[in-house]
């Protein structure tokens, strides 16, 4: 059992004062209330260890003391007393009963949970039940498992294997090389793209070799190890063939990003039964001087889609090669595309030109032009994003064909979808979410979307039901 990652925030600064008139978990009070409730849950678990009680009554009596103390000390708003009491009453502590999750599609409140005898936790007319024997609180069953008992913040049934594969291809654009390497028109700089030989005042205007050193995560047998911290996976682990072939997800990093920028996501997705490949985009990675210059951006816009499609071609070729460790491991009919920021733009572009791609998951995508998503899609954004055009993302969702989802995460910005962040309005805890808090919210929707629409596993549909929790604003046309 695990509690909300929001509890980590209590190790930072105290939450900002909330508006006293707000109802619990609403308005400006949403984030402070979430953190205060998480802090109360932590103090309650410490004072009242679940396994130490012989009766639920004894546990409830113990749990009232931390709640009363939090209210008296101003650590929890009075408006949240009822919510906190409900969390405590939804605990199985001191009982032989279990947390029974219920999913009732079409109901106003489709997700619920009750503490009951395991024998009574059964499906009924119009609803499905799940016996969540590993969970101690119904609040966790609803919030983090969508009443399915699967917490998508945790690894799936496989271990994360990873191999680093190097591919080379010829660039689409031409570059000034040799001599001073300056182009004939601004912006100037070595290696800048040129449209014709005359643009290169010193040097040669020519295509270049692009080296694509690509981490590829995949399902490894359970218990494989050790996990290499650089890749968040078990290097060169054997591939678990028990459920092969697997869907494949291509991931494109942001401008001045790098393939390992979102390790909170890419290896974890692999543990749910996916091959996940994240090629670099040379010239537009964090190690490239001038990676964010206008000329680099323009060149990368042209190169990125071909980088993704080329690496996919190589992996599909490996899938058919009996000498490859990926032989027979990839399902060529289940190919998805995802990316962050400029990689979100790459996602729009790739799925529009290559019919092999069956799903799109752009995250804080940079919208250029008027992309039209015609495959199942989930567009994700942070509502305080100061980097990309949020109205353009919403318009892209409006123009997309269903099934489609727009997931807006409150109190976070552009870097919710990467491991690191640049301090500023987008990443400014405690005013905004911490990275672990933001990552938990991203996983809550991204993993189920991929499971349903790319892997074809309908058991994850409850995660996509509406209404959403207090951290999200979600629009959907399933």
NORRAJO-V594989 format. One record per backbone hydrogen bond with DSSP energy under -1.0 kcal/mol. NH is the residue of the N-H (numbers start at 0). CO is the residue of the C=O. If there is no record, write none. Layout:
nh,co
NH,CO
NH,CO
This chain:
nh,co
6,3
7,4
8,5
9,6
10,7
11,8
21,18
25,22
28,25
29,26
32,28
33,29
34,30
35,31
36,32
37,33
38,34
39,35
40,36
41,37
42,38
43,39
44,40
45,41
46,42
47,43
51,48
52,49
58,54
59,55
60,56
61,57
62,58
63,59
64,61
66,62
67,63
68,64
69,65
70,66
71,67
72,68
74,69
75,69
79,76
80,77
83,79
84,80
85,81
86,82
87,83
88,84
89,85
90,87
91,135
94,91
97,115
99,113
100,129
101,111
102,127
103,109
106,103
111,101
113,99
115,97
119,116
120,117
121,119
123,126
126,123
127,102
129,100
131,98
132,130
134,131
137,89
140,136
141,137
142,138
143,139
146,140
147,144
153,150
157,270
158,219
160,217
161,233
162,215
164,213
166,211
168,209
170,207
174,205
175,191
176,203
180,201
183,198
191,188
193,173
198,195
199,196
200,181
203,176
205,174
209,168
211,166
213,164
215,162
216,275
217,160
219,158
223,220
227,232
231,227
232,227
233,159
235,161
236,233
239,218
245,328
247,333
248,274
249,335
250,276
251,337
255,283
256,253
260,257
264,261
265,261
268,264
269,265
270,266
271,268
272,269
274,246
275,216
276,248
277,214
283,280
285,256
287,284
290,287
292,289
296,292
297,293
298,294
299,295
300,296
301,297
302,298
303,299
306,302
307,303
308,304
309,305
310,306
311,307
312,308
313,309
314,310
315,311
316,312
317,313
318,314
320,317
323,320
326,323
327,318
328,325
330,245
333,330
335,247
336,358
337,249
338,360
339,251
340,362
342,339
344,340
345,341
346,342
347,343
348,344
349,345
350,346
352,348
353,349
356,353
357,334
359,375
360,336
362,338
363,379
365,340
376,402
377,359
378,404
379,361
380,406
382,408
383,411
384,381
392,388
393,389
394,390
395,391
396,392
397,393
398,394
400,372
403,476
404,376
405,474
406,378
407,472
408,380
409,470
412,425
415,412
417,414
418,260
423,426
430,427
432,410
437,433
438,434
439,435
440,436
441,437
442,438
443,439
444,441
445,441
446,442
448,444
449,445
450,446
451,447
452,448
453,449
454,449
456,450
459,456
460,457
462,459
463,460
464,461
471,468
472,407
474,405
476,403
